[in-house]
Amino acid sequence: MLLELAAIFLNVVTPVFALVLIGALAGRWLALDTRTLTRFAYFLLTPAFVFNIIGKADVSAALALRMIGFIAVVEIGLALLGFAVARLLGRPRKMVGAYILIAVFGNVGNFGLPLIEFRLGPDALIPATVFFVSVSMIAFTIGVAAATGSQGSKLNALFSVLKTPAIIALPFALLFNATGGPPLFLDRIAGLLGAAMVPTMLVTLGVQLTQLKNFRFSADMFIASGVRLLGGPLLAFLLVIPFGLTGLERGAGILQASMPSAVLASIIALEHDLLPDFVTPTVLLSTLLSLVTLTGLMVVI
């Protein structure tokens, strides 16, 4: 088992974290602009990736619905777990919202997709992308609702989800999927752009993390990270059986539910003034801790 653990760490986890490290170093040396990189990945690369994968995916409607239902229940369970833990600790309202935000926003794009491809193979990118799109919609809705609280912005949260580029690309991808696939020229354009998404997002994550300054890790940060890193896989293992997920769908679902918190949680916290000085370092901490949790998890997947 130790040899398998070492092999997974070296061959699966290390390449992903290496690109994050390269991004951190390049960000300092080349003075890379985080906003430009983020917008490039968000508005161009991510929808192209979704279009490229879903447009040619061979997944039955029944299986897709089970996958979406599975990850939706996991996300709702994580939100409730974050809420319950924060309330049991007697934390104020804003901190409760921050716990929920950290719990639901897994890094299913930057980390999830490459780790799943390296561990389970390229065929696993299809279910991983279904989970990626589903989590993006659900987490954004729950996260923004938690951040805004009772300020009457829940409808705005829904509109924000519908304006997400990856979500906009989804119906077009499904349309082409149902009609035999996109035209060759469109397939190649989306393929070229989509292939750049994962490395660009990993490098961008490294640049973003190096911009964190003047923070200290607190007990709440470790607890909130634990909700995300331990609660996610626990819920996923419990739910794959009732949802009838096996094979690549099972492995991809469990891994996507186990990813560390995403930088998008920090962006939402900053946008809505939801304790960004707490949320942002927690994202970094959960990313560091996931070196251990994800390596161990992949031994049993």
N, C-alpha and C positions, 0 to 999 in steps of 0.2 A: 504493500500500500504506500509506503514511503517513496518508493521509486515512481509509482504512478502519480503521486502528489507532486513530486519534483518535476516530472515530465509535463504535467498539466501547467504548473506554474511557469516553466520555461517556455513551452511551446504555444500555450494558449493565452495566459494572462500577461506575460512579459511583453509580447509584441504590442498589445493594446496600450499598456502603460508606457511603453517606450515612445510611442507617438505623442502621448500627453507630455512626456518629459521633453521631447524635441520641440513641441509647441511652447513649453515654458521657457526653454533656452532661446529659441528663435524669437519669441515675443520680446525678450529683453535685448538681445543683440541687434535685431532688425527693427525694433520699435513698431511691431505689427499693430494695426488698428483692430481692436476686438469687434467693434461695431460693424465694420466692413466685412470681416470674415463671417460674423454671425448672420448678417443679412444675406450674404452671398449663399451660405449654406441653407438658410431658412427659406428664402424665396425662390431659389433656383435648383439647388442640388436635391433637397429633400423631396419636393414634388416630383422631380424627374425620377428619383429612386423608387418612389411609391408607384408611379406610372409604369416604370420598367418591370418591376416585380409583379405587381397585381395584374397588369395588362396581359401577362402571359401565364399566370399561375393556374395550375390545374387543381382546384380545390372545390369540392362539392358545397352547395349552399348549406346543406344540413351540418356539415363539419364546420364550416365557417361560423355558423350561428352558435354552435357549441363552444367554439374558441372565444367568440366575442362575449358570450354569456359567462364563461369561465373567468375571463380577465376582468369583466365588469364586477362580478361578485368579489373577486380578490381586491379590486380597488376600493369598493365600498367597505369591505372588511377592514382594510388598512386605514381608511378614514375614520371608521368607528373606533379602531384600536388606538389611533393617535389621539382622538378626542377623549377616550376613556382614561388613558394613561395620564394625560395632562390634567384632567379633572381630578383624578385620584391624588395627584401630587399637589392639588390646590393652586394650580397656576392661573393667572388672570386671563381674561378673555382673549387678548391679543396673542398670548403665548399658546393658548389652546389652538387658535387658528394657525399659528406657525407650525405646531406639531402635525396638524392635519396636512398642511401644505408639503412638509418634508416627507410625510408618509406616502402620499399618493403620487408624487412626481419622481418616478424612477427614471434612470438614465437609459431608457430602452433604445435610444438611437445611437448615441456616441459609443456606449459600452456594449449594450445588448446585442446589436447586430453583428459586430466583428467577433465578439466572444462566442456567440452561438455558431457562427460560420466556422470558426477555428475548431470548436469542440465537436459539433455535430455534422459539419460538412455543408457544402453550398446549397444542397436541397432544403436545408432547414431555414434558409432565408425566407422562404415563402411563408411558413407559419409565423416566423419571427416578425415579418413585416406586417402581417395581419394583427398581431399583438401590439406592435409598435403604433400603428394607426389607431387602434382601439384605445390604448392607454393614453395617447395624445389627446383624444377627444374627451375621455372620461376624467382624466387628471386635470385638464385645463378647466373643465366645468366645475369640478369639486374644489380645486385649488383657488380659483378666482372667487367662488362663492364663499369659501372660508376666509379669504383675505378681505373681502368687502363686508362680510357679516350682514348686518341688517340695514345696510345703506341703500338698499333698493337697486343693486347693480347686478342681480342675478340674470336678468334678461340680457344685459350687456355681455355677461359671461358667455351666454349661449351664442350671441352674435359673433363674439370674438372667436369662438370655436369654429363656426361656419366660415369665417374669413381666413382660417389657417390654410396656407398654400397646399400642404399635404392633403388636407381634407377636400379642397377644391379639385385636386388632381384625381381623387378617388373615383367619382362617378364616371369620368372619362376612361379611366383604366378599366372599370367594370364593364363599361359599354364595349370597349374593344375586346375585352376578354370574352364576352358573350358572342361576339361576331367573328371570332377566329384570330384575334390578335391585331395589333396596330400595323399600319403600312411600314415597309422596310425602312424608309428614310426617317420616319418618326421614331421607330424602334431604335435606330442607331443614334439619333440625337439624344433620346432619353437614356440610352445605355451609356453613352460617353459622359453625360452629366451625372447620372446616378452613380457611376463607378467612382466619382470623385468625392461623393458625400461622406463616406465613413472616415477616410484619412483627413479630410478637411475639418470635420467635426471634432475629431480627436485632437488635432493640432490646436484648434480654436479653444477647446476645453483647457488645454495646457496654458494658453495665453491668458484665458480668463482667470484661472486659479492663481497665477502669479501676481495678479492685481489686487489680491486680498491683502489688506494691511491692518496693522494695529488691532489684532484680535487675540483672545485667549480661549482655549477650549474649556468648557464648563461641564458640570455633571448633566445638565439638561441636554447639551449637545450630544453626549454619549448615549443618553436615554432615547432621544429622538432618532439618532442613527440606528440604535438597536431595534426600534419599532419598524423601521424601513428594512434593515438587513436581515432581521430574524423573523419578524412578523410576516413579511412577504413570502419567503419560501415555505414557512409553516402552513399558511393559508393555501398556498398552491398545492402542496403535497396532499392536503386534506380534500381539495376540490377536484383534482384531476380524475379521480375515480368516478364520483357521481356525474361528472360531465362527459365521461367516456372518452377521455383523451389518452392516446397511446403513441408510441413511437416518437417521431420528430415533433409532433404537436405537443406531446407531453413534455419532452425535454425543453423545447423552446419556451413553452408557457411557464414552466417552473423557473427557468433562468431569467426570463423577462420580469417575473415577479420579484426577483431577488437582487436586481440591480441597485446600486447606490442612488442617492438623490441627485436630481439633475440640476444643472445651472439655471434652467428656466425657473425653478422655484425661487432662486435669488432675484431674478428679474421681476417676477410677480411681487415678491416681498418689497422690493425697492419701489415699484410702481405704485403699490397700495399702502406704503408705509407700514408694513407688517413686520416689525422687528428685523430689518435687513441685517443688522449687526449680529443677530443670532442665527438667522437662516443661512446666510452665505458661508460662515465658517463651518456650520453643520454639514453643508454640501461637501466641503473639502474633507471634513473628518470622515463622513460616510464613504467617500471615494477611497480614502487611505485604508479604512477598515475593510473595505470590500476586497482588498488584496488577499486577506485571510479567508473571509467568508465565501467568496466566489470560488477560490481555489479548492477549498474543502467540499463545497457543494458539487463541483464538477466531477469529483471522484465518484459520487453516488448517482449521477445522472445517466 
